[in-house]
Amino acid sequence: MSDRFQVTNQMDVETGTLGYDSNIDPDCNFFTKMLKDCNYYTMEQFNRNIERGKNIAMVHFNSRSLYANFQFIKEYIAQFNQPFDVIAISETWINTGKEEDFEIEGYEFLHLDRTNKKGGGVALYVDKNLRFEKMSRMTRVVDGVMECITVEINMKKQKNIIVSCIYRTPGSKIETFKDIMEDLYTNLNQKRMFICGDFNIDLLNPNHNKSIEEFIDSMYCMGLFPLITRPTRITTHGATLLDNIFTNVMEENIKGGILINDISDHLPVFVTYDCCYKVHRNECKTIYKTIRTEKTMQCLKNELIKQDWTIVYKHKDVNKAYEAFLSIFMALLEKNSLLIEVNRKDKYTGRPWMTKGLQNACKKKNTLYRDFIKKRTTESEKKYKKYKNKLTNIMRTCKKEYFIKKLEDNKDSMKGIWKVLNSIIKNGPRTNDYPGYFMEGTNTITKMNEVVDGFNDFFVNIGPKLAAEIKVDMIERDTGGNIERNASSMFLRAVEEKEIYDIVSGLKNKTSTDCHDIDMVTVKRVIDGIVKPLQYIFNLSFQEGVFPQKMKVAKIIPIYKSGEKHCFTNYRPVSVLSQFSKILEKLFLKRFDNFVDKHELLANCQYGFRNNRSTVLALMDLMEEITECMDKKKYALGVFLDLKKAFDTVDHKILIIKLEKYGFRGVVLDWIKSYVMNRQQYVQINDFKSKLMDIECGVPQGSVLGPKMFIMYINDICKVSKILKFVIFADDTNILCSGVEFQQVLEVITQELDIKEVV
């Protein structure tokens, strides 16, 4: 090690500062005189000494593979009193397509990976409450030289902040790297910049390397100065300053430093900048969760069995009867439910095998690491590494035993086994995290009560907008010409108690709650106490031909699909329907299917949502047709149609006309009309609920009957052409045309697809 850089054995306990020989201290170098001292901090010292207030705070980690260290980074940042606004990661080593494995709640994740070889890679986690844009010009991979990802944070009435994360490939030419940096950051002085990363350039430069001096001079010429002036990679053999944060902000209210942490062999570096900008985060108010134990559910069941349901039976209107039942049920449910406070900040949530003993052992390991950083002796290093390796082996064993036990507990449940395997493969449970704002045209929506209304408006209107684009002339002809009228009509027989028991026992044990905060697990536990009033309500529904209005309210949860997270269009709605409506739908479906099967109403080419039919059989049908064409030396041409938002664009008028021709008439048709029409929905995100909105068209998403209504709606599509071969699975329509001459096949299929009577 050069005699220009020698670490003493002194350490300031309060600030965490390592002592240096003042003659060779990097702070005495010319390039750091413009900045304040850069100190070392433990996490506890950072929480105690660094004022956050209205600061923008950033931290950089060299992860040396997020696959190996993501959970450690995630747990570490969770220990800080306030979240960092930007988390930069270098050496991510991410494989394309694995992005979802590295999401952190409250942040938006952007990353850039190498294209031609493994290693490297950079990423930024940006607080979802910040408005920012990825800067394409300043986000690039230069093979063999560097990776750089950059965002611009909108600071409203202040200068915007540019944040970059850079990783320079070790061994690449510093001159080439310097030229690229000049190309990226010249002429950006009008904006505030923070460029962090692993530069793999030792700015201490003990050997006076000319290339390093030229790089430093080049950064100065662009007005960029390093905030980190002490070593970030310390071993018993040397200490180098490879990780840094360069900035053009030379104000007094900026502070940079180094965090003592052994996630990798590079210490994390941070900066806090008091720019009087308050990030508007949702208040971390106390979260409560309703739990229902075996004891409380038994009490609820007993009370329901003893309950006098006369008030329900006296009503001859199904809506009033159901409302009376629901009022009693919800009052008793609330009485027998426990409300507990949820601790949201559990840093070991992703590692349930971490016992208190292991947590204490981790603290001891961190103490040994700090001791090694302070002394830098072979003895302290051996002591730290020996303890760390032993702890790592114990943690691996505990993790293995934990998952073996979980698999053993779920050995009789395929679903349970897959849940355990996914928790291993996908790095823990997924959180449906939403950004802090959404864009609707040119408008920015930041308030969550407006966001949920925006989502609901989008989901409700997407069906009618698409339906309006569908050109349908002469509805009567299009809905009747291809359907042979069924002379028989369907009738609804009475509901029996045993039917209800059988249906409820066959439903999945889901804990998702509907608009009345009722889940199916609860219903299954207390069914003995409510089966009689339910039987009365269901029979009344079939007699009147009315589906209870309170059962027609859906709770919608937006789930992110892909693309820009700030756009409503990139989310899909997951619908949670009334638990009791599922039972009533199943009862109707049983009668519906019996009638459809008896009269063979569904086309043979439809394989979706039918008993004894599957995708495998659909594929076999398709393959047999193709194979037969090949055997006969014919050409087979396939057209594969995926209808956009098919369930949402079902026209109720057309559906009713078709169902009437199939034999659903009188009270049965009235019941179906009542089921599909006058439905409502609202969107819920956490504790925020939108206004109720009416659904104009479509069949209910997530329902039992919705898919059945849809396949009846498109059932006559295969009768439009007598030449084409149809293989359909719900809304996925596959069309085959064959012939001896290829050109003839093209002409035939074009002509057939152009038939105006297509539904």
N, C-alpha and C positions, 0 to 999 in steps of 0.2 A: 504494500500500500504506500502511496506517495506520502512524503513527510509534509505535504501541503494540507493534508486532511487527517487529523487525528482527533478522535472522540475521547473526551475525558470521562471519568466515572461519576460526574456530578449530575444530579437531576432535580429540578425544581418540582417539589411535590404538588404545589398549588396549580402551577401553569402547565406542568408536564413537559417543561423545556429541557432538552438535553444540553449539558454544558459543553463548550468548545474552547480550545485554545484561541484566545482573542487574536493572535497573530495570523492564524490561518482560517478564522471563521468566515464562511461564505458571505455573512452579512457585511463584511468589510470590503467585499468585491464591488467594483464600480457599478455593476448593473443592478444592485439591490438597494442602493442608498436612497432611492426614491420611494421605497415602500417600508411599511412597518415590519416589526419582527415576525418571523414565521415560527410558530411553536408546535410542539407535539402535545396531543390531547388523548386521554382515554375517553371513552364514551361518557363516563360520569363527570369528568372535568369539562367536557364540551357542554353538557347539559347545565352545569353549574356556572360556567364562566362566559359562555357566548350568548350575548343578548340577541334575541331574534326580532321581536317587535314587528316592524314593517319591512323586514329584510327579505331579499331574494337569496335563497341558500342553495348551493350546488355541491355535489360530492362526486368524486371519480374513483372507481375501483378498477384495478386490473384483475379480472376474475380468473384468468387462466382456465377457461371453460365454465360456462354457465351450467352445463350439465353436472359438473362436479360441485360447484359452489353457489348455485342460485339460492338454495334454501338457507345457506349461511348468511348470504347478503341480505335476503329478505328478513330474516330474524334479527340481524344486526341493526338495520335501519328502523325496525319497529321499536327499538329500545330508546330512541331519541324522543325528547319531550315534544318536539314539533317536527312534522315531516319535512324532508328536503323538497324543494320545488322541482329540481332537476337531478336525476341520478344518471351519471354517465358510466358506461362500462366499456372497457377495451378487452381484447382477446376473449371474445364471446364464444367462438368456435361453434356457432350455431349452424345446423344443417337446415337448408330451406324446407319449409313445411312444418317445422317444429316450433313456430313462434308462440303458439298458444300455451306451451309448457312453461313459459317464462313471464306470464302476466302478473303484475302486482296491483292489488286493489288500490284504487285512487289515482292510478297513473295510466297514461297512454304510452304504448310501447312502440318504438321505432328502431329498426336495426338495419345494418348493412353488412353483408357477408362477402367473403372472398369468392371468386368465381372459378378459379382454376386449381386451387389446392386447399388443403385443410388449414386450420388455425386462423389466427387474426380475427377480424370482425369487430365492429363497434355498435353500440346501442345507446339510446337515450330513453329514459323514463321521464315523461313530463307530466307534472301535476295536471289532472283533468280539468281543474278549474281555471287554468291559464289558457288564453287564446294564443294559438301559435300556428305557424305553417312550416312545413318542411321545405327547405331551400334546395331545389333540385340542382342548381348550378354549383352549389357548395357541398353537394353530397356525391361522392364519387369513390370508386375503387381504382387505384393505379397498381396493376399487377406488379408484385415484387417490390413495391415502394411503400404504399400506405393505403389505409381506408379512412374515410372521413364522412361523418354524418352531421348535418347542420339544421337547426331550426331557428326561426325568428319569432320571438315572443312579443306580442302586441301589448305595449305598456300604456295604452290609451293616450293621456295627455303628455306623456314623457317620450324620450327617445326609445325606440324599440331595442330589445336586447337580442343579440345573436349568440347562440350557444353551439359550439362544435365539440364533438368527441373524435379524437384522432388516435390512430395506432400506426406507428411507423415500423415497417418490417426491419428486424435486426439485420445488420450487414448491408443494407441498401445504401447507396451513395447519399451522403448528407447533402451534397451540392444539388442533386436532383430533387430531393425532398424540399430543400430551401426554395428552389425555383417554383415548385408547385404551390408552396405556401404563399409566395409573393403573388402568384396568379390568383389565388383564392381570396386573399385578404387585403390587397392593395385597394385604396380608394374607398374604404368602408368606415372612415373615421367619424362620419356623421352618425353612426350607430354605435351603441355600446357592445363590446365583444368580450366573450369569455371562451377561450379555446383550451380545453382540457384534454388530457389523454396521456398515454405512454409514448413518449417521443423517442425512447431508446437513445437519447443523447445526454451524456452526463454534463450538465451545465456547470458543475464544479470545475470541470476541465483541468484536472491537476497536471496534465502533461502539455498544456497549452496547444492543444490540437487546433490547427489553423481552420479546418472545416467547421469545427464547433464555434470558434470565435466569429467566423463569417456568418454562421446561422444566427447567433445571438445579435450581431450587428444588424442583420437583415430584419429581424423581428423588431428591433428598436426603431429602424427606419419606418416601419409601418405603425409605429406608436404602440407596440405591444410589449409589455413587460411581465416577467415571471413573478407570480405571487409566492411560489414555493422556493425557499432558499436553503433548505436543509435536506439531507439525504432521505430518499423514499424507499431505498432498497439497502438494507443493512444486514451484513453477515459478519462472521468472525474474521473474514479475510479482507473486507473492504466495505465502503459505503458510497453509493452513487445517487445522483439526483436525476432520475430518469422520467419520473411522472411530474407533471406540472400543470399549472393553470395560467395561461397568458391572458392579459387584459389591457385594454386601452383606457380603463377607468382609473384615474389617478387621484381620486378623492380620499378624504380622511376616513369616510364611513365605510371602508372596505377592509375585510380581514380574511387572510388566508391561513391555512394551517394543515397539519398532518395528523391523521387519526391512527392510534396504535391498535392494530388489529391484524391477526394472522390468517385471514382468509386466503391470501396468496403471499408470495414472497415480496410483493410490492405493497407498501402502506397506502391506504386511501388518502386522498387530498381533498380539501374542501375550501369553499369561499362563501362568505356572507357579505351581502352588499345592501346597506340601508339606503334604499332609494325611495322611501316613503310610499311604497306601493303595497297595499294590503290585498293579499290573495283572499278572495271571498269563498271560503269553504263552508259547506253545510255544517252547522253547529253539531258537535258531537254530544247530542242530548242522550240522556239515559234511554237505553233500549230495553224493552220488556218483551218477554216471550211467554206465550200461554202454553202450559204443559198439562197433560191429562194422564195421570198415573192409573195403575190398575185399581188402586183403592178408590180414587175419585170416580172412575168410570163405573165401578161396581155400585157406588152410592147413587150415581146418575141412573143407572139401570133400574135399581130398586125403586127410586122415586117415580120413574116413568111407568113401571109396572103398576104402582099404586095410584097413578094419576087418573082422575076422572075426566074422560074425554067427551063427556056429554055435549060440551060447547062446540065440539067439532061435528058430532053426529047430527046436531039440530039444523045445520046449514045444508040446504039443497043446492046451493051455488058452489061449484068446486073451488073457485077463487077464494071465497070467504071461508070455506072449510079448511083450505090449505093455510091461509093466513092465520087462522085460529090455532091450528096445529103448530105452525112455525113459531108463533109467539110463545107458546108454552114450552116447546122444545128448547129454544134459544135461552129463555130465562133459566131453565134448570141446568142447561149446559154451562152457562156463565157462572152459576152458583157453585158448580162442581169442577171448575177449572182453576188452576193455580197460576198466578202471574209472577214470574221471576225476572230479576234483572240479569241482562246478558252482558258479560264482560267481553267487549269487542277486541280489546288489545291483548290477545294472548299470543305471544311471539312463538310458542311451540305448537300452535294449532296444526301446522303441516307435519309435525313429527310427534304423534301421540305416544310413541314409545319412550319419550324423554321423561324419565322419572325425576323426582326431586334430587335423588342422589346423583344422577347424571348431570343435572343442571348445576349442582354445586361443584361437580368435577370440572365442568366447563369453565366455571369462574376461577378455579385454581389453575387450570391450564393457561388462562389469560394472564393471571398474575405471574406465572413462570415466564411467559413470553415477554411481558413488560420488563421483567428482571433481566432477561437476555438482551433486550434492546438497550437497557441501561448499562450493563456491564460489558457486553460483547466479548465474553470469554468462552473458551472451549467448554469449560465445566458447566456454565449456565446454559449453553446451547444444548449440551448432551442431556442435562436434567430436563429441559423443556421438551426436547424431541422424544425422549424416552416416555415421558408422561403422556404426551400428545398421541404417540403411536399406540400406547396401551389403551388410552381412552377411545381412540378410533376403533380398535378391535372390539372393545366392549360394546360400543354403540352399534356396530354392525351386527353383533350377536343379538343384542336386544331388539334391533329392527327385524332381523330374521325371525326370531322367536315370536314377535308380535304378529307378523303376517302369517306365520304358520298356524298360530292359534286362530286368527281370523278366518283363514281358509278352512280349518277344521270345524269351526262353529257354523260355517255356511256350506258344508259338504253336501247337504241335501237340497241346496238351493242354487240352481245355475245362475239365477240373477244375482244372488249374493256373492257368488264366486267371481263373476265378472265385475261387480262393484269393487271388490277387493283388488282384483288385477288392474283395473283402470286407475285406482288410487295409487298403485305402484308405478304404472307406466306413465301416467299423466301428471306425476308430481303433486298429487293431492287433489282435493275437490275444486271444481271450477266456481268462480264467483261471477255473477252477472253484474259487472261494474259498468256504470254509465258515465260519460264525460260530464264536465261541469256546465256545458252549454251546447245548444243545438242550433243549426242553421236552417231557416225556412225561407228560401229565396235569398234576399239580401238582408233579412232580419235575423238578429241574434237573440236567442231565447236562453236566459240564464236561470230564471225562477222555475223551480221544479213543478209548481202548481200549473204553470203555463206549458211546461214540457209535456206533462201527462195529457193535457188537453190537446196539444199538438199531435201527439201520437194517436190519440183516439180519433181525432178528425181525419188523420191520414188513413188509418186502418178502416174506418167506416166508409170512407168515400172512394177507396181504391177500386172496390167492386163495381159500384155504379158508373164510375168513369170509364172503366174498361168495357162494361156492358153497353154503354152508350155508343162505343165505337163499333159494336157488332151490328152489321147491317142485316136486318131480318124483314123481308117483304112478305106480306100475306101470311100472318102468323097461323091462321086456321089451316092453310094448306100445308105449311111446314110442320105443324104439330099433329097432323092427322093422316096425311097421305101414306105414310109408311107404317102406320100402326093398325093392326087388325083388332077391331073392337071385341073385347071379351064380354060374352053374354052373362057370365057369372059375376057376382058381387061379393065383396068381402064383408064379413060380420065379426064383431068383437065379442068374444065370450067373456064371462065374468072372471075376475081375478081371485085366486085362492091364496090362502096364507102360505101354503107350502111353496107355491111359485115364488113368492117374495123371498122366503128363506133361501131357496135354491139360487136365485139370482144374486142376492146379497153375498152369499158365501162364495160365489164364483167371481165377484169383482176383486180387483187388485187392492192390496193393502197400501193405498196411497195416503200420504200425510198432507198433501197440498190442500189448502183450504179454499172454499168457494166464497162467494160474495157475502155469505152469512157466517163466515169463519167456522164452517163445518167441514170435517175431513171424513173420508170413507172409513178409516180405521175406527173412528168413534161410532159411526153408524153401525158397523159390523158388531161392535162390542155391546151395543144397547138395543139391537134389533128386536129382542124379545119384548121390550117395553113399548115399542112403537108399531109393531106389525099390524095390529088391529086398526088403529086410525089411518095408517097408510093404505090398508086394503080398502077402507071406506072411500078415501080420497081418490084412489086409482080407479075404482069401479065407477065413481061419480064422474070422473074425467071421461071414461069410455062411453058412459050413458049420455052425457051432454055433448060429446064431441068437442071438448074444450081442454086445451093444455094449460095448466095454471100459469098465470102471468108471472108470479114470483119465481117460477122455475126457468123463466126465459131471460134472466139477467146473467151475462157472462163477465167474469173478471179476466182481463187481458194483461199478460205479462210480455213486454217487448224483449225479444232475444236477438242479440247481435248476430248477423250472418257474416258479412265481409265488407271490405271497402271502408270508406270514411265513416268513423264512428259518430260524427256530428250530424249525420243526415238521417232523417226518419226513414227514408227509403231503404236503408241498409239493415233494417230490423224486421223480423217476422213476428207475428202475434201468436202467443201460446194462450189458448183459451181454457179457463177453468170454469166448468159449468156446475150448476147446482147438483149436489150429491144425490138428492132425492129424484131429480129429473132423470138421472142415469138409470135408476130402478124402473121408473115409469117407461122410459124409452125401451129398455130391455123387454119389458112385458109386451109392449106394442110390437117390437121387432119379432118376437117369437111368433105372433099371429100373422104378421106381415110375411115372414119367410115361408110359413106353411102355405099361405095362399099363393105366393109367387112360385114356389116349387111345384105345388099341385097343378097349376095351370101352365107351367113351363114358360113363364113370361120373359125371363131374361135370355138374351142371345147367348149361344154357345161360345162365341168369341170373347165374351167378357169373363175375365179371371179374377178381378179384384173384388174384395169384400164379399166373397161367397164361400159357403161351406164346401170342403173337399176340393177347393181350387187354390192354386198358389202360383208364384212367379216361375217356379220350376216347370210346372205344367204348361205355362204360357210359352216359355222358352222351348220346350219340347215340341209344341205345336208349330212354332216358327221354324225350328230346325228341320222338322219333318217335311215341311213345305219346300224349304230350300233344297234339302237333300233329294226330294222327288224331282225337282226341276233339273238338278244336276244329272240325275240318272237318265232323264229324258232329253238331255243335251239342250235344255232350254235356259234362257236368261231369266234371272230373278232380280227384280228391282224393288228395293224397299224404301219406304218413306216413313220416317219416325217423327210423330207429332207429340209435343208436350204442351198442353194447353196452359196458357198463362193465367194464374189465379182462377183456375177452373171452378173450384167450389164457391168462390166469392161472386161469380158472375151469373149464377143460376137465376133465371127469370122466373119469379113465382107464378106468374100467369101461365106461362108455357108449361111449367111443371105440373100445375093443377089440371090443365087440359089433358095432358098425356096420362096422368094417373087415373083420371076419370075413364079414359078409354081402356086402360088396363084392368078396370074392375073395382077401383076404389071409389065408392060412391056413398051418398047419404051421410050418416054420422061419421063414418070412417074418413071420408074426404073432408068433412068439417074439422075433424080432429087434426088431420095433416095440415090443413090451412092454418089452424090455430097454432100448430107447432112451428111452422116455418115463418109465419108473419108476426109483425109487431114485437120483434125481439129487440133487446137493448144490450149495450155493453159499456163498460168503463175500463180505463187503463189504470193500473196500480204499479207504482215504483216505490219500493220501501213503504213509507207511511203516507205517501202522496197519492190521492185518488182524483181521477178526472171526473167531469160531469157525465151523467148518463146520456148516451146518444142512441137514436133509433137506427136499426139496420134495415136498409131498403131492399136489398137483394142478397142472394146467396143462401147456402145451407150452413147450419151451425158447425164451426170448426171444433174439433175435439169431441164431437157428439157421437152417439151410437148410430142414430138414424141418418145423420147428414150424408155419409158416404152412400148409404142405400138409396136415398133420394137422388143423389147425383147419378148413380149408374142407371137408375130408371129414366132419368132425364135424357141421357145420351144413348139409351138402349137401342134406338132405331137407326143409329148412324150406320150400322153395317148393312142396312137394307137399302141404302141410297144407291149402291152399285152392286150389280150382279156379277161383275167381272173381277173386282178386287177382293183380295183375301185380307180380312181384318183379324188382328190379335190385340186385344185391349186389356189393360190392367188399370182399372179406375179411369184416370184421365190420360194415361199414357197410351196413345193410339199408334199401333204399328200396321202399316199397309203394305201388302206385297202384290206385285203384278208380274206375271211371267209370260213368256212368248219365245218363239223360235228366232225372230229377228229383233235385235236390240233397239233399232230405231222405231220399230213398230211398238215395242213395249213402252218406250218413252212417250210416243204419241198417245197411246191408250191411257196411260196413267195421268198424263196432263189433261186429257179430255174428261176423264172421270172425276178428277179433283175439282174441275171447274163446274160441275153440276150445281145448279142454283139451289136445289132442294137440300143440300147438305145442311144438317142441323147446326 
